[in-house]
Amino acid sequence: MAHGFTLVAFPLYAGAIGVRRSGFAALLVPVAENGLRVLGEPCYLLDGQLAVRVCRDGRQWFVWKSRSAEATPDLLGQLSRFSEELLGLLSAS
């Protein structure tokens, strides 16, 4: 892929194509006309795994199994940029 995105496999999601850049990733699935769309939401990676965003005690966290990382404004901004750039590439192709 372009713009620093690399393909990666996530065994729990064998039917999807994983893309990664820095500490973020997304799952892509095929759509008609040879296109791709994002499955769910792009994610932050913890231990190389897709972490889900949850709210605990009024704060947002990224969680995978027993690991967690606070979803700071900076981290959320990076995730937003990752998402926007990925969606831009997908819509351009």
C-alpha positions as CSV (number, residue, x, y, z in Angstrom):
1,M,0.0,0.0,0.0
2,A,1.0,3.6,-0.2
3,H,1.7,6.4,2.3
4,G,3.4,4.2,4.9
5,F,0.5,1.7,5.2
6,T,1.5,-1.9,5.3
7,L,-0.5,-5.1,5.0
8,V,-0.7,-7.2,8.1
9,A,-2.6,-10.4,9.0
10,F,-4.8,-10.6,12.1
11,P,-5.6,-14.3,12.6
12,L,-8.7,-13.6,14.6
13,Y,-10.1,-11.8,11.5
14,A,-8.9,-14.1,8.7
15,G,-11.7,-12.9,6.3
16,A,-10.4,-9.3,6.4
17,I,-7.3,-7.5,5.2
18,G,-5.3,-5.8,7.9
19,V,-3.5,-2.5,7.2
20,R,-1.2,-0.9,9.7
21,R,0.8,2.3,10.1
22,S,2.7,3.3,13.2
23,G,0.6,2.1,16.2
24,F,-2.7,2.0,14.4
25,A,-4.5,-0.5,12.2
26,A,-7.7,-1.2,10.4
27,L,-9.5,-4.1,8.9
28,L,-10.7,-3.9,5.3
29,V,-13.2,-6.1,3.5
30,P,-13.9,-6.3,-0.3
31,V,-16.9,-4.5,-1.8
32,A,-18.3,-4.5,-5.3
33,E,-16.3,-3.1,-8.2
34,N,-13.0,-4.3,-6.7
35,G,-13.1,-1.8,-3.9
36,L,-12.4,-2.0,-0.1
37,R,-14.2,-0.6,2.9
38,V,-13.2,-0.3,6.6
39,L,-14.8,-3.0,8.8
40,G,-15.7,-1.4,12.1
41,E,-13.4,1.3,13.3
42,P,-9.7,1.8,12.9
43,C,-7.9,0.8,16.1
44,Y,-4.9,1.5,18.3
45,L,-2.6,-1.5,18.6
46,L,-1.6,-3.0,22.0
47,D,0.9,-5.8,21.9
48,G,0.3,-5.9,18.1
49,Q,-3.4,-6.6,18.6
50,L,-6.4,-4.5,17.8
51,A,-7.5,-2.7,21.0
52,V,-11.1,-1.6,21.5
53,R,-12.0,1.8,22.8
54,V,-14.0,1.8,26.0
55,C,-15.2,4.4,28.5
56,R,-14.3,3.8,32.2
57,D,-15.0,6.3,34.9
58,G,-15.7,9.0,32.4
59,R,-12.3,8.5,30.5
60,Q,-11.6,6.7,27.3
61,W,-9.2,3.8,27.1
62,F,-7.9,1.4,24.5
63,V,-8.1,-2.2,25.8
64,W,-6.9,-5.6,24.7
65,K,-7.2,-8.4,27.1
66,S,-5.6,-7.3,30.4
67,R,-3.7,-4.4,28.8
68,S,-4.9,-0.9,28.5
69,A,-3.7,2.6,27.4
70,E,-5.5,5.8,28.1
71,A,-7.0,7.4,24.9
72,T,-5.3,10.8,25.4
73,P,-6.2,13.7,23.1
74,D,-2.9,13.3,21.3
75,L,-3.5,9.6,20.7
76,L,-7.1,10.2,19.5
77,G,-5.8,12.9,17.2
78,Q,-3.3,10.5,15.7
79,L,-6.0,7.8,15.3
80,S,-8.2,10.4,13.6
81,R,-5.5,11.3,11.1
82,F,-4.8,7.6,10.4
83,S,-8.5,7.1,9.7
84,E,-8.9,10.1,7.5
85,E,-5.8,9.2,5.4
86,L,-6.9,5.6,5.0
87,L,-10.4,6.6,4.0
88,G,-8.9,9.1,1.5
89,L,-6.8,6.4,-0.1
90,L,-9.8,4.0,-0.3
91,S,-12.1,6.6,-1.9
92,A,-9.4,7.6,-4.4
93,S,-8.9,4.0,-5.7
